[in-house]
Amino acid sequence: MKKQKVIYNFRRYAGTELYARKEIPYEFGLNAQLMLDEICFNWNKQKILDKIHYSMETDNKDEFLKYSQVYMDYVWE
């Protein structure tokens, strides 16, 4: 993967001072995004499982079939 480069050009002018801020590295941002995606995935999966279990407890077949079809997206076997 090519590294991204940032080039700053500083020129004198009669305005207020500007301070350059270093951006976070690409790897840190990618790692944070992947961790957030995994947390959201697991949370959504658990919520759907809770709905499936609740529909089983209440003997609601329509809700069970609906949520079991949604749950199939979370299982890749």
C-alpha positions as CSV (number, residue, x, y, z in Angstrom):
1,M,0.0,0.0,0.0
2,K,1.4,3.4,-0.9
3,K,2.0,5.8,1.9
4,Q,0.1,9.0,1.8
5,K,2.2,12.2,1.9
6,V,1.3,15.6,3.1
7,I,3.3,18.6,2.0
8,Y,3.1,21.9,3.9
9,N,4.1,25.2,2.3
10,F,4.7,28.0,4.8
11,R,4.6,31.6,3.5
12,R,4.9,34.9,5.4
13,Y,1.8,37.0,5.5
14,A,0.3,39.7,7.7
15,G,-2.5,37.6,9.2
16,T,-3.0,35.5,12.3
17,E,-0.7,32.6,12.9
18,L,-1.6,29.2,11.7
19,Y,-0.6,26.0,13.5
20,A,-0.1,22.8,11.5
21,R,-1.6,19.8,13.1
22,K,-0.4,16.3,12.5
23,E,-3.1,13.8,11.3
24,I,-3.4,10.4,12.8
25,P,-1.7,7.6,10.9
26,Y,-3.8,5.7,8.4
27,E,-3.3,2.4,10.2
28,F,-4.7,3.8,13.5
29,G,-7.8,5.2,11.7
30,L,-8.3,1.9,9.9
31,N,-7.9,-0.1,13.0
32,A,-10.4,2.1,14.9
33,Q,-12.9,1.7,12.1
34,L,-12.6,-2.1,12.0
35,M,-13.0,-2.3,15.8
36,L,-16.1,-0.1,15.7
37,D,-17.5,-2.2,12.9
38,E,-16.9,-5.4,14.9
39,I,-18.6,-4.0,18.0
40,C,-21.6,-2.8,16.0
41,F,-21.8,-6.2,14.3
42,N,-21.8,-8.1,17.6
43,W,-24.3,-5.7,19.2
44,N,-26.7,-6.1,16.2
45,K,-26.3,-9.9,16.2
46,Q,-27.0,-10.1,20.0
47,K,-30.2,-7.9,19.6
48,I,-31.5,-10.2,16.9
49,L,-30.8,-13.2,19.0
50,D,-32.7,-11.7,21.9
51,K,-35.7,-11.1,19.6
52,I,-35.5,-14.7,18.4
53,H,-35.4,-16.0,21.9
54,Y,-38.3,-13.8,22.9
55,S,-40.4,-14.9,20.0
56,M,-39.7,-18.5,21.0
57,E,-40.8,-17.8,24.5
58,T,-44.0,-16.2,23.4
59,D,-44.7,-18.9,20.7
60,N,-44.9,-16.3,18.0
61,K,-44.0,-18.2,14.8
62,D,-44.2,-15.2,12.4
63,E,-41.7,-13.1,14.4
64,F,-39.4,-16.2,14.8
65,L,-39.4,-16.8,11.0
66,K,-38.8,-13.1,10.3
67,Y,-35.9,-12.7,12.7
68,S,-34.4,-16.0,11.8
69,Q,-34.2,-14.9,8.1
70,V,-32.5,-11.6,9.3
71,Y,-30.1,-13.7,11.5
72,M,-29.0,-15.7,8.4
73,D,-27.0,-12.7,7.3
74,Y,-24.9,-12.9,10.5
75,V,-24.1,-16.6,10.1
76,W,-21.7,-17.6,7.3
77,E,-21.4,-21.3,7.5
